[in-house]
Amino acid sequence: MATRRALHFVFKVGDRPQTARFYRDVLGMKILRHEEFEEGCKATCNGPYDGKWSKTMVGYGPEDHHFVVELTYNYGVGHYCLGNDFLGLALQSSQAVRSAREHNWPLTEVRNGVFETLAPGGYKFYLEDKERPETDPVQKVTLGVSDLERSLNYWSNLIGMTVYSKDKKKQRAVLGFAVDQSCACLCCHSVSWSCRRSKKLLITEQLLDGLPSPALKKSCQALKH
């Protein structure tokens, strides 16, 4: 039986040239594959759009072994309103910090050795100024939730992630499938999900390697009704 792991995170982008510059020239990721589609995805992979679109997978290594980013581009759509559920993607790479400075990409030091920067479209990235590890430089994805306990029940008990740490005072928890993989950090604050509950379940299922467990399937069916 294959080990479960998080596969990728999806960003909708409105400026492909600038986006490519950021991921390739600043972060140092590679373009892994690119696909073009003539009509909207039936599973709403590209959002609520019916026209031509594309997706580009970028990352630091093969998708089989690395957490990667899926860049979704809808032709004719140049801007998206951001929700408040995605709080940032953290990666460890002094090379990315150097490249950002070389390309005059704005950096803000939020704590000692950690820099915040924005990808085209306004998505937050946190760059730790340490040598890039031989494994995956992507450390974690931070998501905002409105109810930490319910979220932990979903991500841990239903999806099967392990809770590595939990801070009740700060209302924060870190979870993952394995210690050598990218983690999910859940931060509780007043948040309204930017998609319907059924769409949220679909997005979450796409993060998993392999089919959902019977318990997760049952939960999905219950929440969709």
N, C-alpha and C positions, 0 to 999 in steps of 0.2 A: 504494500500500500504506500503510495507516494506521500511524502511529508508535505503538510500544508504550509503555504507561505503567501505573503502579500505579493501581488504581481506588479501593479502599477497604479498611478494616480492620473486622473484625466483633467487637463486644463483646456478650456475653450480659448482660442487665440484669434485676435482680429488683425494682427500685423505679422505675417509670416516671415518677412525678411529680418525684422528686428528681433523676433522670437528666436529665429535660427541663430542670429548673432549672439544672443544672450546664452543659450544653452551650449552652443558649440565653442564660441570664442571666449566667453567669460567663465562659464562653469567647467568647460572642458569635456562635455559629454559628446558622444558620437551618435550620428544618425544610424539607427539599427535597421529600420525598414520604413517604407512609405507606401500608402495605398490611396487610390482615388476612387470615389463613388459617384455615380450619376444621380442617385436619388437618396432620400433620407433613410436612415436605419430603422427597421421595424421595431427594434428594441430601444429606440431613441438614444443610441450611442452618441449621436451628434446633437442631442437636444431636440426641441420641438420644431425642427426644420425639415422641409421636404425636398429641398433642392440639392445641388451638387455640393459635395464636401470631401474632405480628405482627413486622414490621420497619419501622424508621423510618430514613431516610437524612438525615443532618445534615451541614452543611459551611459553608464560607465563600462558596461560589458554586456554579454549575451543575456537575453531575457530569461533563459533557463536558470541563471544563477544570480541575477541582479534585480533590484527594485528599479523600475524604469518609469519614465513619464510618457504619457500619451498626449500628444498635441492635436487637438481637434480644430479644424478650420472649416467654417461654413462660408462658401463663396458669397460675397455681397454683404456679409455681416462684419463690420469693422470694430464693434465695441460690444462688451457685455457688462451688465450690472453685476457686481460681485455680491455674493451672499455673506453671511457672517459665521459660516460653519468651518471653512478652511482658515486656519490660523498661521500656517507656515510649514515649510519643509526644511529640515536641518541636514546639512552635510558637512563632512570633515575634509577640508582641502585647502592647504595654504596656497596651492597653485591657483585655485579659483580666486582667492583674495588678491594675489599678485596680478592675475589677468584682469580682474575688475579695475584695479588701479591703472594698469597699462592702457586699458580701453576707456578710461575716464567714466566708468560706470559707478554711479553714486553708491557709497557705502556709509553706514552709520554704525559705529561701535556701540552695541547695547550693553555689553559687559566685557570684561577683560578677555581679549582674544576672540570674541564672537561678533560678527558683523551682520547687520540686517541690510538686505537689498531687495529691490522689487524687480520682478520679471515684467516684460511688456504685458499690459493688462492689469497690473497691480497686485499680482500674487507675491506673497512674502517668502523670501528665502533667508535662512540663517547659515552663514558660512563660518565654520570654526577654523581658526588659523593654525592648523596642525597638519603635519605631513599626511598625505592621502594614504589610507590603509590599503593593503594588498587585496583585501576583500572589497566589500561594497562601501563607497564613501557616504552613501545616503544613510543617515542615522535614524531619523524618525519623521513622521508626519503628525502634526498637531491639529486636532479637530475640536471645535467648540460644541458643547452639548448643553442641553437645558436641564437634564436630570442625570447626575453622575451614576447613581445606583442602578437606574434602569438601563443606562448605557453599558455599564459593566456587565450586567446580566446578559445583555444582548451579545456584546463582543466576546465575553468570556464563556458563559454557559452555553450559548447557542452556536456561536461560530467556532469556539474552541481555543481562543487566545489565552495565554497565561498572563496573569496580573503580576508584573515585576515589582511595582511599587504603587503605593496609594497614600495620598496626603489629604486627610479629611479637612484639615484647616484651610488648605489652599484649594480644595475641591479639584484635585488633579490625580490622574492615574496614568501609568505607563504599561502597555500591554504588547505582546508579540507572540509569534508562533515558535520562535527559537532565539536564544541569546545571540546567535551570530547573524541574525537577520534584522532588517529595518523594523522599528517599533512604531506603534501608534500611541500618541499621547493625547488623552482626553482631558479637556479643561472645561469645567462647568461654569457657565455664565448665562445670562438671559439671552437665549438664541432662538430664532425662528428658522426652521429648516427652509431652504430655498427650493425645495421640490416636494412633490406629494409623497406620502408615506410609501406607496407602492413603488415609486421611482427610486426612493432611497434604498429600499430593499434590493432592487435590481442593481444599483450602483455598488452596494456593499458586496453582493454575490460576485460581481465581476472582479473584486480584489482577491478572490480566493483561487488557489490552485486546485483544480479538481471540482467535483460536484459537491453541492451542499450536503450536510448530513441530514438524515431523516427528520431530526428534531428541528433543524433550521427550515427545511421545506414545509413542515407542518406549521411553524410559526409564521412563515411568509404567507401561506394560504390564509391563515386566520386574520392577519393584519390587512390583507387586500380586500376583505369583505366588510 
